């Protein structure tokens, strides 16, 4: 992964790098490797992630087909 530093602005380059790492899921991956995860817990987590992904895609598809404008939820 590469980030260009423009005009000696290291802070801006660091922010860009962090954003790229976040998008790639590197931080989440590092956090998952902090502790041992039992195989049964891993299977349950992966299944839950899969279900979440499928439901999200179905929700997006339903919104697209109905023609309703999606409203962003604040977190």
N, C-alpha and C positions, 0 to 999 in steps of 0.2 A: 504494500500500500504506500502511496506516495502523495505528499502534500507539498505544494510550492510555497515558499516564503517570499512574499512580495514586500519590497521597501523595508526590509528588516523588521517586519511586523510579525514577531514570533507568536504573540498572543492570538492573533487572528488565525494563523496557521494551526496552532494547537486546538483552537475551537473547531476548525474544519476537520482535523484529524479525529477528534473525539466524536464528532457527528458521524464520520464515516465508520468508525469502529462500532458505534451504537447501531447504525443501520445494518452492519454485517452480523451483529449479534455476538461480537467478541466478548463484551462485558458479561452478558448472560452466560456464555459458555465458561468463562473463567469462574464465575460464581458457582456454577454447577459442579466444577471440579474441586471446589474447596473441601467438600466432605464426601465421604463414600455414600453412594446411593445403592440400596439393595436392588437386585434385579426385579423383584416384584414391584417396588416403588417406581422403578424406571418404566416398566411396562404400563403401570397405571398413569403415570405422568404423560407418557407419549400418547396413550389412548385418549386422555382428556384433551391434549393439545390437538389431536386429530379431529375430535368431535367439535371443538371450538372452531377450528379452521373450516370444517364442512358447514357448520351453522352460519358462519360469517359469509361464506360464499353464497349460500342459499338466500340469506338476507339481502345481499347485494343484488343477486339475480332477480329476486322478487321486486325490489325497488326499481330496477331498470325496466322490468316488464310492465309494471304498473304505471310508470311515467311520473311517479311522485318524486319531488325534489327531496333529497335526504337532508335532514337537519343535523348538524354536528353537535354531539353531546360534549359538554365540558367535563374535564376530569379534575 
